[in-house]
């Protein structure tokens, strides 16, 4: 059994309810998302397609975060870790 753990995705809910102004969206991204943007639904869908594909037939028991680095940042005390 595999799964994905999506982070904040571009959606009507983000724009209308959670972060209704550009300033609130920018503040959330700056504070929480090292990738510098909310994710797109097709990015999560691509990970699901990969997990359902033949190349992933040996991938088992994982949950892949699709969150722009949000989980990684939380493990680094609120700072984005350097890539590499």
N, CA, C and O atoms as a Maestro MAE file, in Angstrom:
{
 s_m_m2io_version
 :::
 2.0.0
}

f_m_ct {
 s_m_title
 :::
 protein
 m_atom[336] {
  # First column is atom index #
  i_m_mmod_type
  r_m_x_coord
  r_m_y_coord
  r_m_z_coord
  i_m_residue_number
  s_m_chain_name
  s_m_pdb_residue_name
  s_m_pdb_atom_name
  i_m_atomic_number
  :::
  1 25 0.844 -1.173 0.000 1 A "UNK " " N  " 7
  2 3 0.000 0.000 0.000 1 A "UNK " " CA " 6
  3 2 0.887 1.232 0.000 1 A "UNK " " C  " 6
  4 15 1.760 1.374 0.856 1 A "UNK " " O  " 8
  5 25 0.669 2.106 -0.939 2 A "UNK " " N  " 7
  6 3 1.399 3.372 -1.045 2 A "UNK " " CA " 6
  7 2 0.403 4.523 -0.980 2 A "UNK " " C  " 6
  8 15 -0.800 4.342 -1.165 2 A "UNK " " O  " 8
  9 25 0.928 5.689 -0.717 3 A "UNK " " N  " 7
  10 3 0.065 6.860 -0.686 3 A "UNK " " CA " 6
  11 2 0.856 8.117 -0.959 3 A "UNK " " C  " 6
  12 15 2.084 8.100 -1.036 3 A "UNK " " O  " 8
  13 25 0.125 9.210 -1.104 4 A "UNK " " N  " 7
  14 3 0.778 10.509 -1.231 4 A "UNK " " CA " 6
  15 2 0.248 11.412 -0.118 4 A "UNK " " C  " 6
  16 15 -0.861 11.224 0.383 4 A "UNK " " O  " 8
  17 25 1.058 12.384 0.251 5 A "UNK " " N  " 7
  18 3 0.679 13.369 1.262 5 A "UNK " " CA " 6
  19 2 0.784 14.740 0.607 5 A "UNK " " C  " 6
  20 15 1.836 15.377 0.655 5 A "UNK " " O  " 8
  21 25 -0.314 15.195 -0.010 6 A "UNK " " N  " 7
  22 3 -0.240 16.474 -0.704 6 A "UNK " " CA " 6
  23 2 -0.188 17.650 0.256 6 A "UNK " " C  " 6
  24 15 -0.788 17.627 1.331 6 A "UNK " " O  " 8
  25 25 0.526 18.656 -0.146 7 A "UNK " " N  " 7
  26 3 0.539 19.909 0.593 7 A "UNK " " CA " 6
  27 2 -0.534 20.832 0.039 7 A "UNK " " C  " 6
  28 15 -1.527 20.365 -0.519 7 A "UNK " " O  " 8
  29 25 -0.346 22.120 0.186 8 A "UNK " " N  " 7
  30 3 -1.312 23.084 -0.331 8 A "UNK " " CA " 6
  31 2 -1.234 23.119 -1.857 8 A "UNK " " C  " 6
  32 15 -0.161 23.280 -2.439 8 A "UNK " " O  " 8
  33 25 -2.378 22.967 -2.475 9 A "UNK " " N  " 7
  34 3 -2.465 22.985 -3.928 9 A "UNK " " CA " 6
  35 2 -3.243 24.210 -4.384 9 A "UNK " " C  " 6
  36 15 -4.162 24.662 -3.701 9 A "UNK " " O  " 8
  37 25 -2.871 24.743 -5.534 10 A "UNK " " N  " 7
  38 3 -3.631 25.839 -6.123 10 A "UNK " " CA " 6
  39 2 -5.075 25.366 -6.278 10 A "UNK " " C  " 6
  40 15 -5.335 24.348 -6.919 10 A "UNK " " O  " 8
  41 25 -5.994 26.098 -5.697 11 A "UNK " " N  " 7
  42 3 -7.397 25.716 -5.772 11 A "UNK " " CA " 6
  43 2 -8.271 26.907 -5.425 11 A "UNK " " C  " 6
  44 15 -7.792 27.929 -4.934 11 A "UNK " " O  " 8
  45 25 -9.544 26.758 -5.686 12 A "UNK " " N  " 7
  46 3 -10.488 27.805 -5.328 12 A "UNK " " CA " 6
  47 2 -10.510 27.998 -3.814 12 A "UNK " " C  " 6
  48 15 -10.633 29.126 -3.335 12 A "UNK " " O  " 8
  49 25 -10.392 26.909 -3.060 13 A "UNK " " N  " 7
  50 3 -10.380 27.006 -1.597 13 A "UNK " " CA " 6
  51 2 -9.199 27.845 -1.110 13 A "UNK " " C  " 6
  52 15 -9.360 28.657 -0.198 13 A "UNK " " O  " 8
  53 25 -8.032 27.667 -1.693 14 A "UNK " " N  " 7
  54 3 -6.861 28.478 -1.322 14 A "UNK " " CA " 6
  55 2 -7.145 29.952 -1.575 14 A "UNK " " C  " 6
  56 15 -6.895 30.798 -0.716 14 A "UNK " " O  " 8
  57 25 -7.674 30.258 -2.772 15 A "UNK " " N  " 7
  58 3 -7.860 31.645 -3.170 15 A "UNK " " CA " 6
  59 2 -9.052 32.326 -2.484 15 A "UNK " " C  " 6
  60 15 -9.012 33.530 -2.228 15 A "UNK " " O  " 8
  61 25 -10.098 31.569 -2.190 16 A "UNK " " N  " 7
  62 3 -11.289 32.202 -1.626 16 A "UNK " " CA " 6
  63 2 -11.370 32.120 -0.110 16 A "UNK " " C  " 6
  64 15 -11.877 33.042 0.530 16 A "UNK " " O  " 8
  65 25 -10.880 31.031 0.475 17 A "UNK " " N  " 7
  66 3 -11.090 30.836 1.897 17 A "UNK " " CA " 6
  67 2 -9.822 30.927 2.735 17 A "UNK " " C  " 6
  68 15 -9.774 31.687 3.702 17 A "UNK " " O  " 8
  69 25 -8.801 30.166 2.378 18 A "UNK " " N  " 7
  70 3 -7.611 30.084 3.224 18 A "UNK " " CA " 6
  71 2 -6.691 31.294 3.078 18 A "UNK " " C  " 6
  72 15 -6.182 31.817 4.070 18 A "UNK " " O  " 8
  73 25 -6.481 31.730 1.846 19 A "UNK " " N  " 7
  74 3 -5.569 32.844 1.585 19 A "UNK " " CA " 6
  75 2 -6.208 33.747 0.532 19 A "UNK " " C  " 6
  76 15 -5.812 33.718 -0.634 19 A "UNK " " O  " 8
  77 25 -7.191 34.545 0.935 20 A "UNK " " N  " 7
  78 3 -7.973 35.304 -0.040 20 A "UNK " " CA " 6
  79 2 -7.249 36.487 -0.692 20 A "UNK " " C  " 6
  80 15 -7.726 37.022 -1.693 20 A "UNK " " O  " 8
  81 25 -6.124 36.893 -0.148 21 A "UNK " " N  " 7
  82 3 -5.406 38.008 -0.761 21 A "UNK " " CA " 6
  83 2 -4.035 37.546 -1.249 21 A "UNK " " C  " 6
  84 15 -3.465 36.599 -0.706 21 A "UNK " " O  " 8
  85 25 -3.514 38.210 -2.263 22 A "UNK " " N  " 7
  86 3 -2.163 37.854 -2.706 22 A "UNK " " CA " 6
  87 2 -1.145 37.942 -1.569 22 A "UNK " " C  " 6
  88 15 -0.222 37.129 -1.499 22 A "UNK " " O  " 8
  89 25 -1.307 38.918 -0.684 23 A "UNK " " N  " 7
  90 3 -0.359 39.066 0.431 23 A "UNK " " CA " 6
  91 2 -0.411 37.866 1.370 23 A "UNK " " C  " 6
  92 15 0.630 37.406 1.838 23 A "UNK " " O  " 8
  93 25 -1.607 37.353 1.653 24 A "UNK " " N  " 7
  94 3 -1.692 36.199 2.553 24 A "UNK " " CA " 6
  95 2 -1.136 34.945 1.896 24 A "UNK " " C  " 6
  96 15 -0.529 34.110 2.565 24 A "UNK " " O  " 8
  97 25 -1.342 34.807 0.574 25 A "UNK " " N  " 7
  98 3 -0.760 33.661 -0.136 25 A "UNK " " CA " 6
  99 2 0.764 33.748 -0.121 25 A "UNK " " C  " 6
  100 15 1.444 32.759 0.151 25 A "UNK " " O  " 8
  101 25 1.294 34.927 -0.411 26 A "UNK " " N  " 7
  102 3 2.746 35.118 -0.414 26 A "UNK " " CA " 6
  103 2 3.348 34.864 0.963 26 A "UNK " " C  " 6
  104 15 4.431 34.288 1.066 26 A "UNK " " O  " 8
  105 25 2.666 35.283 2.014 27 A "UNK " " N  " 7
  106 3 3.164 35.071 3.375 27 A "UNK " " CA " 6
  107 2 3.193 33.588 3.715 27 A "UNK " " C  " 6
  108 15 4.155 33.109 4.316 27 A "UNK " " O  " 8
  109 25 2.151 32.859 3.337 28 A "UNK " " N  " 7
  110 3 2.114 31.413 3.593 28 A "UNK " " CA " 6
  111 2 3.246 30.713 2.854 28 A "UNK " " C  " 6
  112 15 3.948 29.877 3.422 28 A "UNK " " O  " 8
  113 25 3.415 31.057 1.595 29 A "UNK " " N  " 7
  114 3 4.471 30.433 0.796 29 A "UNK " " CA " 6
  115 2 5.841 30.742 1.394 29 A "UNK " " C  " 6
  116 15 6.669 29.843 1.537 29 A "UNK " " O  " 8
  117 25 6.082 31.985 1.739 30 A "UNK " " N  " 7
  118 3 7.380 32.372 2.295 30 A "UNK " " CA " 6
  119 2 7.659 31.662 3.610 30 A "UNK " " C  " 6
  120 15 8.800 31.291 3.884 30 A "UNK " " O  " 8
  121 25 6.636 31.470 4.420 31 A "UNK " " N  " 7
  122 3 6.829 30.873 5.736 31 A "UNK " " CA " 6
  123 2 6.895 29.347 5.714 31 A "UNK " " C  " 6
  124 15 7.499 28.749 6.604 31 A "UNK " " O  " 8
  125 25 6.286 28.707 4.714 32 A "UNK " " N  " 7
  126 3 6.108 27.258 4.810 32 A "UNK " " CA " 6
  127 2 6.546 26.426 3.608 32 A "UNK " " C  " 6
  128 15 6.736 25.218 3.750 32 A "UNK " " O  " 8
  129 25 6.711 27.024 2.437 33 A "UNK " " N  " 7
  130 3 6.891 26.211 1.234 33 A "UNK " " CA " 6
  131 2 8.208 26.566 0.538 33 A "UNK " " C  " 6
  132 15 8.266 27.548 -0.202 33 A "UNK " " O  " 8
  133 25 9.255 25.785 0.766 34 A "UNK " " N  " 7
  134 3 10.552 26.078 0.157 34 A "UNK " " CA " 6
  135 2 10.529 26.134 -1.375 34 A "UNK " " C  " 6
  136 15 11.349 26.832 -1.970 34 A "UNK " " O  " 8
  137 25 9.620 25.422 -2.013 35 A "UNK " " N  " 7
  138 3 9.560 25.449 -3.475 35 A "UNK " " CA " 6
  139 2 9.123 26.813 -4.001 35 A "UNK " " C  " 6
  140 15 9.294 27.103 -5.185 35 A "UNK " " O  " 8
  141 25 8.565 27.648 -3.135 36 A "UNK " " N  " 7
  142 3 8.205 29.003 -3.527 36 A "UNK " " CA " 6
  143 2 6.862 29.149 -4.204 36 A "UNK " " C  " 6
  144 15 6.582 30.190 -4.799 36 A "UNK " " O  " 8
  145 25 6.022 28.126 -4.125 37 A "UNK " " N  " 7
  146 3 4.702 28.194 -4.746 37 A "UNK " " CA " 6
  147 2 3.835 27.064 -4.216 37 A "UNK " " C  " 6
  148 15 4.333 26.068 -3.691 37 A "UNK " " O  " 8
  149 25 2.522 27.241 -4.365 38 A "UNK " " N  " 7
  150 3 1.612 26.135 -4.076 38 A "UNK " " CA " 6
  151 2 1.748 25.117 -5.195 38 A "UNK " " C  " 6
  152 15 2.125 25.465 -6.314 38 A "UNK " " O  " 8
  153 25 1.448 23.879 -4.901 39 A "UNK " " N  " 7
  154 3 1.517 22.834 -5.912 39 A "UNK " " CA " 6
  155 2 0.349 22.892 -6.874 39 A "UNK " " C  " 6
  156 15 -0.626 23.611 -6.653 39 A "UNK " " O  " 8
  157 25 0.463 22.135 -7.929 40 A "UNK " " N  " 7
  158 3 -0.606 22.012 -8.922 40 A "UNK " " CA " 6
  159 2 -1.187 20.607 -8.832 40 A "UNK " " C  " 6
  160 15 -0.478 19.646 -8.535 40 A "UNK " " O  " 8
  161 25 -2.482 20.504 -9.093 41 A "UNK " " N  " 7
  162 3 -3.147 19.203 -9.007 41 A "UNK " " CA " 6
  163 2 -2.481 18.172 -9.903 41 A "UNK " " C  " 6
  164 15 -2.391 17.001 -9.533 41 A "UNK " " O  " 8
  165 25 -2.014 18.586 -11.074 42 A "UNK " " N  " 7
  166 3 -1.389 17.620 -11.978 42 A "UNK " " CA " 6
  167 2 -0.082 17.067 -11.436 42 A "UNK " " C  " 6
  168 15 0.341 15.981 -11.833 42 A "UNK " " O  " 8
  169 25 0.567 17.800 -10.533 43 A "UNK " " N  " 7
  170 3 1.801 17.279 -9.927 43 A "UNK " " CA " 6
  171 2 1.481 16.117 -8.986 43 A "UNK " " C  " 6
  172 15 2.196 15.115 -8.974 43 A "UNK " " O  " 8
  173 25 0.427 16.242 -8.212 44 A "UNK " " N  " 7
  174 3 0.003 15.127 -7.370 44 A "UNK " " CA " 6
  175 2 -0.469 13.955 -8.204 44 A "UNK " " C  " 6
  176 15 -0.175 12.802 -7.888 44 A "UNK " " O  " 8
  177 25 -1.204 14.247 -9.274 45 A "UNK " " N  " 7
  178 3 -1.691 13.185 -10.158 45 A "UNK " " CA " 6
  179 2 -0.532 12.427 -10.798 45 A "UNK " " C  " 6
  180 15 -0.610 11.211 -10.975 45 A "UNK " " O  " 8
  181 25 0.534 13.130 -11.144 46 A "UNK " " N  " 7
  182 3 1.696 12.470 -11.752 46 A "UNK " " CA " 6
  183 2 2.344 11.484 -10.782 46 A "UNK " " C  " 6
  184 15 2.801 10.417 -11.192 46 A "UNK " " O  " 8
  185 25 2.383 11.839 -9.500 47 A "UNK " " N  " 7
  186 3 2.956 10.922 -8.504 47 A "UNK " " CA " 6
  187 2 2.054 9.697 -8.360 47 A "UNK " " C  " 6
  188 15 2.548 8.574 -8.257 47 A "UNK " " O  " 8
  189 25 0.752 9.903 -8.352 48 A "UNK " " N  " 7
  190 3 -0.183 8.769 -8.280 48 A "UNK " " CA " 6
  191 2 0.006 7.856 -9.489 48 A "UNK " " C  " 6
  192 15 0.045 6.634 -9.345 48 A "UNK " " O  " 8
  193 25 0.123 8.444 -10.677 49 A "UNK " " N  " 7
  194 3 0.343 7.638 -11.886 49 A "UNK " " CA " 6
  195 2 1.643 6.855 -11.798 49 A "UNK " " C  " 6
  196 15 1.698 5.691 -12.195 49 A "UNK " " O  " 8
  197 25 2.696 7.492 -11.275 50 A "UNK " " N  " 7
  198 3 3.958 6.778 -11.106 50 A "UNK " " CA " 6
  199 2 3.782 5.584 -10.178 50 A "UNK " " C  " 6
  200 15 4.225 4.481 -10.495 50 A "UNK " " O  " 8
  201 25 3.136 5.798 -9.033 51 A "UNK " " N  " 7
  202 3 2.966 4.701 -8.071 51 A "UNK " " CA " 6
  203 2 2.132 3.555 -8.640 51 A "UNK " " C  " 6
  204 15 2.269 2.412 -8.205 51 A "UNK " " O  " 8
  205 25 1.271 3.855 -9.609 52 A "UNK " " N  " 7
  206 3 0.443 2.825 -10.237 52 A "UNK " " CA " 6
  207 2 1.112 2.201 -11.460 52 A "UNK " " C  " 6
  208 15 0.542 1.310 -12.090 52 A "UNK " " O  " 8
  209 25 2.313 2.661 -11.798 53 A "UNK " " N  " 7
  210 3 2.975 2.197 -13.015 53 A "UNK " " CA " 6
  211 2 3.926 1.033 -12.770 53 A "UNK " " C  " 6
  212 15 4.292 0.738 -11.632 53 A "UNK " " O  " 8
  213 25 4.315 0.386 -13.850 54 A "UNK " " N  " 7
  214 3 5.267 -0.725 -13.776 54 A "UNK " " CA " 6
  215 2 6.609 -0.322 -13.162 54 A "UNK " " C  " 6
  216 15 7.161 -1.105 -12.389 54 A "UNK " " O  " 8
  217 25 7.165 0.860 -13.466 55 A "UNK " " N  " 7
  218 3 8.447 1.210 -12.847 55 A "UNK " " CA " 6
  219 2 8.394 1.286 -11.312 55 A "UNK " " C  " 6
  220 15 9.432 1.227 -10.653 55 A "UNK " " O  " 8
  221 25 7.211 1.414 -10.758 56 A "UNK " " N  " 7
  222 3 7.091 1.507 -9.298 56 A "UNK " " CA " 6
  223 2 6.649 0.187 -8.671 56 A "UNK " " C  " 6
  224 15 6.247 0.164 -7.508 56 A "UNK " " O  " 8
  225 25 6.715 -0.892 -9.409 57 A "UNK " " N  " 7
  226 3 6.197 -2.159 -8.881 57 A "UNK " " CA " 6
  227 2 6.955 -2.661 -7.653 57 A "UNK " " C  " 6
  228 15 6.442 -3.507 -6.921 57 A "UNK " " O  " 8
  229 25 8.152 -2.158 -7.417 58 A "UNK " " N  " 7
  230 3 8.915 -2.545 -6.224 58 A "UNK " " CA " 6
  231 2 8.817 -1.509 -5.111 58 A "UNK " " C  " 6
  232 15 9.434 -1.675 -4.058 58 A "UNK " " O  " 8
  233 25 8.063 -0.460 -5.328 59 A "UNK " " N  " 7
  234 3 7.861 0.558 -4.295 59 A "UNK " " CA " 6
  235 2 6.681 0.096 -3.445 59 A "UNK " " C  " 6
  236 15 5.568 -0.064 -3.945 59 A "UNK " " O  " 8
  237 25 6.933 -0.113 -2.172 60 A "UNK " " N  " 7
  238 3 5.864 -0.631 -1.318 60 A "UNK " " CA " 6
  239 2 5.932 -0.002 0.069 60 A "UNK " " C  " 6
  240 15 7.008 0.157 0.646 60 A "UNK " " O  " 8
  241 25 4.780 0.345 0.580 61 A "UNK " " N  " 7
  242 3 4.684 0.837 1.944 61 A "UNK " " CA " 6
  243 2 5.213 2.240 2.157 61 A "UNK " " C  " 6
  244 15 5.720 2.548 3.236 61 A "UNK " " O  " 8
  245 25 5.104 3.106 1.144 62 A "UNK " " N  " 7
  246 3 5.608 4.466 1.281 62 A "UNK " " CA " 6
  247 2 4.472 5.478 1.179 62 A "UNK " " C  " 6
  248 15 3.436 5.235 0.560 62 A "UNK " " O  " 8
  249 25 4.710 6.598 1.801 63 A "UNK " " N  " 7
  250 3 3.862 7.768 1.612 63 A "UNK " " CA " 6
  251 2 4.776 8.868 1.105 63 A "UNK " " C  " 6
  252 15 5.693 9.288 1.810 63 A "UNK " " O  " 8
  253 25 4.534 9.337 -0.108 64 A "UNK " " N  " 7
  254 3 5.379 10.354 -0.712 64 A "UNK " " CA " 6
  255 2 4.770 11.729 -0.498 64 A "UNK " " C  " 6
  256 15 3.634 11.973 -0.904 64 A "UNK " " O  " 8
  257 25 5.511 12.630 0.134 65 A "UNK " " N  " 7
  258 3 5.003 13.989 0.257 65 A "UNK " " CA " 6
  259 2 5.088 14.710 -1.087 65 A "UNK " " C  " 6
  260 15 6.113 14.650 -1.767 65 A "UNK " " O  " 8
  261 25 4.025 15.379 -1.457 66 A "UNK " " N  " 7
  262 3 3.979 16.201 -2.657 66 A "UNK " " CA " 6
  263 2 3.581 17.588 -2.154 66 A "UNK " " C  " 6
  264 15 2.446 18.037 -2.314 66 A "UNK " " O  " 8
  265 25 4.574 18.248 -1.534 67 A "UNK " " N  " 7
  266 3 4.251 19.440 -0.744 67 A "UNK " " CA " 6
  267 2 5.227 20.595 -0.926 67 A "UNK " " C  " 6
  268 15 5.217 21.542 -0.139 67 A "UNK " " O  " 8
  269 25 6.051 20.531 -1.932 68 A "UNK " " N  " 7
  270 3 6.974 21.637 -2.192 68 A "UNK " " CA " 6
  271 2 8.052 21.817 -1.139 68 A "UNK " " C  " 6
  272 15 8.659 22.884 -1.049 68 A "UNK " " O  " 8
  273 25 8.296 20.782 -0.339 69 A "UNK " " N  " 7
  274 3 9.340 20.852 0.683 69 A "UNK " " CA " 6
  275 2 8.847 21.232 2.063 69 A "UNK " " C  " 6
  276 15 9.655 21.444 2.968 69 A "UNK " " O  " 8
  277 25 7.534 21.323 2.247 70 A "UNK " " N  " 7
  278 3 6.981 21.719 3.547 70 A "UNK " " CA " 6
  279 2 7.428 20.776 4.655 70 A "UNK " " C  " 6
  280 15 7.812 21.240 5.728 70 A "UNK " " O  " 8
  281 25 7.389 19.467 4.429 71 A "UNK " " N  " 7
  282 3 7.808 18.502 5.443 71 A "UNK " " CA " 6
  283 2 9.281 18.679 5.748 71 A "UNK " " C  " 6
  284 15 9.680 18.658 6.912 71 A "UNK " " O  " 8
  285 25 10.083 18.852 4.733 72 A "UNK " " N  " 7
  286 3 11.527 19.027 4.930 72 A "UNK " " CA " 6
  287 2 11.814 20.260 5.773 72 A "UNK " " C  " 6
  288 15 12.674 20.227 6.653 72 A "UNK " " O  " 8
  289 25 11.101 21.342 5.510 73 A "UNK " " N  " 7
  290 3 11.298 22.573 6.272 73 A "UNK " " CA " 6
  291 2 10.970 22.334 7.741 73 A "UNK " " C  " 6
  292 15 11.677 22.836 8.615 73 A "UNK " " O  " 8
  293 25 9.922 21.583 8.029 74 A "UNK " " N  " 7
  294 3 9.537 21.366 9.427 74 A "UNK " " CA " 6
  295 2 10.616 20.594 10.180 74 A "UNK " " C  " 6
  296 15 10.769 20.770 11.389 74 A "UNK " " O  " 8
  297 25 11.362 19.746 9.484 75 A "UNK " " N  " 7
  298 3 12.437 19.012 10.135 75 A "UNK " " CA " 6
  299 2 13.683 19.864 10.335 75 A "UNK " " C  " 6
  300 15 14.605 19.460 11.044 75 A "UNK " " O  " 8
  301 25 13.715 21.027 9.721 76 A "UNK " " N  " 7
  302 3 14.884 21.896 9.798 76 A "UNK " " CA " 6
  303 2 14.622 23.108 10.684 76 A "UNK " " C  " 6
  304 15 15.267 24.144 10.521 76 A "UNK " " O  " 8
  305 25 13.703 22.992 11.600 77 A "UNK " " N  " 7
  306 3 13.444 24.080 12.526 77 A "UNK " " CA " 6
  307 2 12.890 25.329 11.866 77 A "UNK " " C  " 6
  308 15 13.160 26.442 12.315 77 A "UNK " " O  " 8
  309 25 12.109 25.152 10.795 78 A "UNK " " N  " 7
  310 3 11.503 26.303 10.144 78 A "UNK " " CA " 6
  311 2 12.350 26.909 9.037 78 A "UNK " " C  " 6
  312 15 11.927 27.871 8.396 78 A "UNK " " O  " 8
  313 25 13.536 26.365 8.802 79 A "UNK " " N  " 7
  314 3 14.389 26.867 7.733 79 A "UNK " " CA " 6
  315 2 14.398 25.851 6.597 79 A "UNK " " C  " 6
  316 15 14.372 24.641 6.821 79 A "UNK " " O  " 8
  317 25 14.435 26.355 5.414 80 A "UNK " " N  " 7
  318 3 14.553 25.455 4.253 80 A "UNK " " CA " 6
  319 2 15.971 24.897 4.249 80 A "UNK " " C  " 6
  320 15 16.948 25.630 4.403 80 A "UNK " " O  " 8
  321 25 16.056 23.597 4.072 81 A "UNK " " N  " 7
  322 3 17.378 22.974 3.987 81 A "UNK " " CA " 6
  323 2 17.948 23.194 2.603 81 A "UNK " " C  " 6
  324 15 17.204 23.252 1.624 81 A "UNK " " O  " 8
  325 25 19.235 23.313 2.516 82 A "UNK " " N  " 7
  326 3 19.842 23.487 1.207 82 A "UNK " " CA " 6
  327 2 19.744 22.192 0.436 82 A "UNK " " C  " 6
  328 15 19.911 21.111 1.000 82 A "UNK " " O  " 8
  329 25 19.477 22.297 -0.841 83 A "UNK " " N  " 7
  330 3 19.400 21.117 -1.680 83 A "UNK " " CA " 6
  331 2 20.807 20.640 -1.961 83 A "UNK " " C  " 6
  332 15 21.674 21.408 -2.380 83 A "UNK " " O  " 8
  333 25 21.016 19.367 -1.723 84 A "UNK " " N  " 7
  334 3 22.335 18.820 -2.048 84 A "UNK " " CA " 6
  335 2 23.001 18.393 -0.876 84 A "UNK " " C  " 6
  336 15 24.128 17.903 -0.950 84 A "UNK " " O  " 8
  :::
 }
 m_bond[335] {
  # First column is bond index #
  i_m_from
  i_m_to
  i_m_order
  :::
  1 1 2 1
  2 2 3 1
  3 3 4 2
  4 3 5 1
  5 5 6 1
  6 6 7 1
  7 7 8 2
  8 7 9 1
  9 9 10 1
  10 10 11 1
  11 11 12 2
  12 11 13 1
  13 13 14 1
  14 14 15 1
  15 15 16 2
  16 15 17 1
  17 17 18 1
  18 18 19 1
  19 19 20 2
  20 19 21 1
  21 21 22 1
  22 22 23 1
  23 23 24 2
  24 23 25 1
  25 25 26 1
  26 26 27 1
  27 27 28 2
  28 27 29 1
  29 29 30 1
  30 30 31 1
  31 31 32 2
  32 31 33 1
  33 33 34 1
  34 34 35 1
  35 35 36 2
  36 35 37 1
  37 37 38 1
  38 38 39 1
  39 39 40 2
  40 39 41 1
  41 41 42 1
  42 42 43 1
  43 43 44 2
  44 43 45 1
  45 45 46 1
  46 46 47 1
  47 47 48 2
  48 47 49 1
  49 49 50 1
  50 50 51 1
  51 51 52 2
  52 51 53 1
  53 53 54 1
  54 54 55 1
  55 55 56 2
  56 55 57 1
  57 57 58 1
  58 58 59 1
  59 59 60 2
  60 59 61 1
  61 61 62 1
  62 62 63 1
  63 63 64 2
  64 63 65 1
  65 65 66 1
  66 66 67 1
  67 67 68 2
  68 67 69 1
  69 69 70 1
  70 70 71 1
  71 71 72 2
  72 71 73 1
  73 73 74 1
  74 74 75 1
  75 75 76 2
  76 75 77 1
  77 77 78 1
  78 78 79 1
  79 79 80 2
  80 79 81 1
  81 81 82 1
  82 82 83 1
  83 83 84 2
  84 83 85 1
  85 85 86 1
  86 86 87 1
  87 87 88 2
  88 87 89 1
  89 89 90 1
  90 90 91 1
  91 91 92 2
  92 91 93 1
  93 93 94 1
  94 94 95 1
  95 95 96 2
  96 95 97 1
  97 97 98 1
  98 98 99 1
  99 99 100 2
  100 99 101 1
  101 101 102 1
  102 102 103 1
  103 103 104 2
  104 103 105 1
  105 105 106 1
  106 106 107 1
  107 107 108 2
  108 107 109 1
  109 109 110 1
  110 110 111 1
  111 111 112 2
  112 111 113 1
  113 113 114 1
  114 114 115 1
  115 115 116 2
  116 115 117 1
  117 117 118 1
  118 118 119 1
  119 119 120 2
  120 119 121 1
  121 121 122 1
  122 122 123 1
  123 123 124 2
  124 123 125 1
  125 125 126 1
  126 126 127 1
  127 127 128 2
  128 127 129 1
  129 129 130 1
  130 130 131 1
  131 131 132 2
  132 131 133 1
  133 133 134 1
  134 134 135 1
  135 135 136 2
  136 135 137 1
  137 137 138 1
  138 138 139 1
  139 139 140 2
  140 139 141 1
  141 141 142 1
  142 142 143 1
  143 143 144 2
  144 143 145 1
  145 145 146 1
  146 146 147 1
  147 147 148 2
  148 147 149 1
  149 149 150 1
  150 150 151 1
  151 151 152 2
  152 151 153 1
  153 153 154 1
  154 154 155 1
  155 155 156 2
  156 155 157 1
  157 157 158 1
  158 158 159 1
  159 159 160 2
  160 159 161 1
  161 161 162 1
  162 162 163 1
  163 163 164 2
  164 163 165 1
  165 165 166 1
  166 166 167 1
  167 167 168 2
  168 167 169 1
  169 169 170 1
  170 170 171 1
  171 171 172 2
  172 171 173 1
  173 173 174 1
  174 174 175 1
  175 175 176 2
  176 175 177 1
  177 177 178 1
  178 178 179 1
  179 179 180 2
  180 179 181 1
  181 181 182 1
  182 182 183 1
  183 183 184 2
  184 183 185 1
  185 185 186 1
  186 186 187 1
  187 187 188 2
  188 187 189 1
  189 189 190 1
  190 190 191 1
  191 191 192 2
  192 191 193 1
  193 193 194 1
  194 194 195 1
  195 195 196 2
  196 195 197 1
  197 197 198 1
  198 198 199 1
  199 199 200 2
  200 199 201 1
  201 201 202 1
  202 202 203 1
  203 203 204 2
  204 203 205 1
  205 205 206 1
  206 206 207 1
  207 207 208 2
  208 207 209 1
  209 209 210 1
  210 210 211 1
  211 211 212 2
  212 211 213 1
  213 213 214 1
  214 214 215 1
  215 215 216 2
  216 215 217 1
  217 217 218 1
  218 218 219 1
  219 219 220 2
  220 219 221 1
  221 221 222 1
  222 222 223 1
  223 223 224 2
  224 223 225 1
  225 225 226 1
  226 226 227 1
  227 227 228 2
  228 227 229 1
  229 229 230 1
  230 230 231 1
  231 231 232 2
  232 231 233 1
  233 233 234 1
  234 234 235 1
  235 235 236 2
  236 235 237 1
  237 237 238 1
  238 238 239 1
  239 239 240 2
  240 239 241 1
  241 241 242 1
  242 242 243 1
  243 243 244 2
  244 243 245 1
  245 245 246 1
  246 246 247 1
  247 247 248 2
  248 247 249 1
  249 249 250 1
  250 250 251 1
  251 251 252 2
  252 251 253 1
  253 253 254 1
  254 254 255 1
  255 255 256 2
  256 255 257 1
  257 257 258 1
  258 258 259 1
  259 259 260 2
  260 259 261 1
  261 261 262 1
  262 262 263 1
  263 263 264 2
  264 263 265 1
  265 265 266 1
  266 266 267 1
  267 267 268 2
  268 267 269 1
  269 269 270 1
  270 270 271 1
  271 271 272 2
  272 271 273 1
  273 273 274 1
  274 274 275 1
  275 275 276 2
  276 275 277 1
  277 277 278 1
  278 278 279 1
  279 279 280 2
  280 279 281 1
  281 281 282 1
  282 282 283 1
  283 283 284 2
  284 283 285 1
  285 285 286 1
  286 286 287 1
  287 287 288 2
  288 287 289 1
  289 289 290 1
  290 290 291 1
  291 291 292 2
  292 291 293 1
  293 293 294 1
  294 294 295 1
  295 295 296 2
  296 295 297 1
  297 297 298 1
  298 298 299 1
  299 299 300 2
  300 299 301 1
  301 301 302 1
  302 302 303 1
  303 303 304 2
  304 303 305 1
  305 305 306 1
  306 306 307 1
  307 307 308 2
  308 307 309 1
  309 309 310 1
  310 310 311 1
  311 311 312 2
  312 311 313 1
  313 313 314 1
  314 314 315 1
  315 315 316 2
  316 315 317 1
  317 317 318 1
  318 318 319 1
  319 319 320 2
  320 319 321 1
  321 321 322 1
  322 322 323 1
  323 323 324 2
  324 323 325 1
  325 325 326 1
  326 326 327 1
  327 327 328 2
  328 327 329 1
  329 329 330 1
  330 330 331 1
  331 331 332 2
  332 331 333 1
  333 333 334 1
  334 334 335 1
  335 335 336 2
  :::
 }
}
